[in-house]
Each structure stands twice: as structure tokens, then as C-alpha cells.
């Protein structure tokens, strides 16, 4: 009987610590996203993320009607490269394992699940923002606020750096109140104000060594 009680207690502790790690790492991901976005994607510290995001992505997807996809060939410019997710999770894996060993509590599965879920939300929400298709999610007040929040980022590149959870924007003072969201019908009728495809910025080759 005592053994059974200890086993049940152990399972409860396991689930509690994993749940706590999920919440903690999800909150942490907001700050990780902010730092990554602010310093690697909008600063020429490493040429690859700066070129692909600040120059190419923001060169095609700007503010106003140019915020939305107008040419099918540009759809790959909305998402990250496929290897970004395993890279981010792989870099965090030894750190989470080290913290788990240090604290002697189970946090690995909950922590990695939180990071993976946050990444999924970033990719999916960001895609829905730039490629609207009247999905059920796009009709929710939560998404509409996040969409307007991100649209403001395309006006002011060093503000509203969070896509999923703008907690880091709030803490670091980069949160700017968003204006009105462009209505969905306008998106379909006028993908661009001029009716033309925005020109991809002329980007000189960069040394990525």
C-alpha cells in the first residue's frame, strides 16, 4: 500500500514538474523570439538571417496592402527554412537536460514540447497573417489583435518583435499599440495598392563565412 502511494505521488510530481516546465519554457520562448528577432534577424550580425528576413522578407512584405502575399512564388519567403526548427530545439536540448540534472526534477519533455509548440505557433500564425484565407482562426479576436500587432512591426521594424506572445515586447518597451487591421475583403480585392508585384530588393552578395 505504501509502495502504491509512493508510485502515485511520484507520477503526480512528474506530471506537475513537466507541466510547470511547459509553462516556464513557453514564457521563456517569448524572450528567445524577441532576442532572435531583434539581434539576428534585424541586425547584420549573421548575414543569413539578416538577409533572408530584414532584406528579403521585409522587402517583399511591407505595410498596407503589400503586407500580404501577392505572388505565389514568394510563399517560401513567409516561412523559415525547414532546418531552423531542429536547430533551435537541438541547441536547447543539452541546456534543458543540464537544468533537469541540476534541479533533479523532470522538465525535459514539457520544456521541449513548449519550445516546439511555440515554434509551430510562430510559423502557423505568421503564415496566416501574410497569407489570409478566411480560416476560422483568422476570425478570432485573439488572432486579429496579433495580426494588427505584427502589421505594425512591418511599419516599424524594431517594434512589436513578438509574433506569438508579446510579453517580451511589453517587458522591453518595444510594444506599440496597433492600428486597425486591414479587412479581409480588401485583402482579396487589392493585394497591392498599385496592382503590381513589389520588387524584391536588390541585395548584394554577403560573405556568410
C-alpha positions in Angstrom: 0.0 0.0 0.0 2.8 2.4 0.9 4.6 1.5 -2.3 1.4 2.2 -4.3 1.0 5.6 -2.6 4.7 6.5 -3.4 4.2 5.5 -7.0 1.1 7.7 -7.3 2.9 10.6 -5.6 5.8 10.1 -8.0 3.6 10.3 -11.0 1.9 13.4 -9.7 5.2 15.1 -9.2 6.4 14.1 -12.6 3.3 15.5 -14.3 3.4 18.7 -12.2 7.0 19.4 -13.0 6.6 18.7 -16.7 3.5 21.0 -16.8 5.4 23.7 -14.9 8.4 23.3 -17.3 6.0 23.7 -20.3 4.6 26.9 -18.9 8.0 28.3 -18.0 9.7 27.4 -21.3 6.7 28.8 -23.2 7.1 32.1 -21.4 10.9 31.9 -22.0 10.3 31.4 -25.7 8.7 34.9 -25.9 12.1 36.3 -24.8 14.1 34.0 -27.0 11.9 35.0 -30.0 12.4 38.7 -29.2 16.2 38.4 -28.9 16.5 36.3 -32.1 14.2 38.7 -34.0 15.8 41.8 -32.7 19.5 41.0 -33.0 19.9 38.2 -35.6 17.0 38.9 -38.0 17.2 42.7 -38.0 21.0 43.3 -37.4 23.8 42.2 -39.7 25.5 40.1 -37.0 25.0 36.9 -39.1 24.3 37.6 -42.7 22.0 34.6 -43.4 19.1 35.5 -41.0 19.6 39.3 -41.7 19.5 38.8 -45.4 16.6 36.4 -45.5 14.4 38.3 -43.1 15.2 42.0 -42.9 16.2 42.4 -46.5 14.1 39.8 -48.4 11.1 39.1 -46.3 10.6 42.7 -45.2 11.4 43.9 -48.8 8.5 41.9 -50.2 6.0 42.0 -47.3 5.8 45.6 -46.2 2.9 47.6 -44.6 -0.5 48.2 -46.0 -1.7 46.0 -48.9 1.9 44.9 -49.5 1.8 43.1 -46.2 0.0 40.2 -47.9 1.2 37.6 -50.4 0.6 38.7 -53.9 2.7 36.3 -55.9 2.7 32.5 -55.4 6.5 32.3 -55.9 7.0 34.4 -52.8 5.3 32.0 -50.5 8.6 30.4 -49.4 9.7 33.9 -48.2 7.0 33.7 -45.5 8.3 30.6 -43.6 11.6 29.8 -42.0 13.9 27.3 -43.7 13.0 23.7 -42.7 16.2 23.2 -40.7 15.5 26.1 -38.3 13.2 24.1 -36.0 15.6 21.2 -35.4 18.5 23.6 -35.0 16.7 25.6 -32.3 15.4 22.5 -30.5 18.8 20.9 -30.8 20.6 23.9 -29.3 18.2 23.9 -26.3 18.3 20.2 -25.7 21.6 20.0 -23.8 20.7 23.1 -21.8 17.3 21.7 -20.7 19.0 18.4 -19.8 21.6 20.2 -17.8 18.9 22.2 -15.9 17.0 18.9 -15.3 20.1 17.3 -13.9 20.9 20.4 -11.7 17.4 20.6 -10.2 16.8 16.9 -10.0 13.3 17.3 -11.5 11.7 16.2 -14.7 11.4 19.1 -17.1 12.8 17.7 -20.4 9.6 16.6 -22.2 7.5 19.5 -21.1 10.2 22.0 -21.9 11.0 20.7 -25.3 7.2 20.4 -26.0 6.8 24.1 -25.1 9.6 25.2 -27.5 8.3 23.0 -30.3 4.7 24.2 -29.8 5.8 27.9 -29.7 7.8 27.4 -32.9 4.7 25.8 -34.6 2.5 28.7 -33.5 5.0 31.2 -34.8 5.2 29.5 -38.2 1.4 28.9 -38.5 0.3 32.3 -37.2 2.9 34.2 -39.2 1.8 32.3 -42.3 -1.9 33.0 -41.7 -1.1 36.7 -41.2 0.7 37.1 -44.6 -1.5 34.5 -46.5 -5.1 35.0 -45.2 -7.7 32.6 -46.4 -10.6 33.3 -44.0 -9.6 30.4 -41.7 -11.7 30.1 -38.5 -8.6 31.2 -36.6 -8.4 34.5 -38.5 -11.9 35.4 -37.3 -11.0 35.2 -33.6 -10.3 38.4 -31.6 -7.0 37.0 -30.4 -5.7 36.4 -33.9 -7.0 39.7 -35.2 -5.1 41.6 -32.4 -1.9 39.6 -33.1 -2.2 40.3 -36.8 -2.6 44.0 -36.3 0.3 43.8 -33.8 2.5 42.2 -36.4 1.4 44.5 -39.2 2.7 47.4 -37.0 6.1 45.5 -36.9 6.2 45.8 -40.7 5.8 49.5 -40.4 8.3 49.9 -37.5 10.8 47.1 -37.7 12.2 47.4 -34.2 8.8 47.4 -32.5 6.4 44.6 -31.9 9.0 41.9 -32.4 6.9 39.1 -30.9 4.5 37.2 -33.1 3.1 34.6 -30.7 3.3 36.1 -27.2 4.2 39.8 -27.0 5.3 39.5 -23.4 8.9 40.4 -24.2 7.7 43.4 -26.2 5.9 44.6 -23.1 8.9 44.0 -20.8 11.5 45.5 -23.1 9.4 48.5 -24.1 9.0 47.7 -27.8 5.3 47.2 -27.7 3.5 49.7 -29.9 -0.3 49.8 -30.0 -1.5 48.5 -33.3 -3.9 50.3 -35.6 -6.9 48.9 -37.4 -6.4 45.6 -39.1 -6.9 45.6 -42.9 -10.3 43.9 -43.6 -10.2 40.5 -45.2 -12.3 41.6 -48.3 -9.8 44.4 -49.0 -7.1 41.8 -49.0 -8.7 39.8 -51.7 -9.7 42.7 -53.9 -6.5 44.7 -53.6 -3.4 42.5 -52.9 -1.4 45.6 -53.8 -2.2 49.2 -53.9 -0.7 49.6 -57.3 -1.8 46.3 -58.7 1.8 45.3 -59.2 4.1 43.0 -57.5 6.5 44.6 -55.1 10.0 44.4 -56.4 12.4 42.2 -54.5 15.1 44.4 -53.0 18.5 44.4 -54.7 20.6 42.6 -52.2 24.4 42.4 -52.7 26.0 39.1 -52.1 27.2 38.8 -48.5 30.1 36.8 -47.1 28.5 34.2 -44.8 31.7 32.7 -43.6 
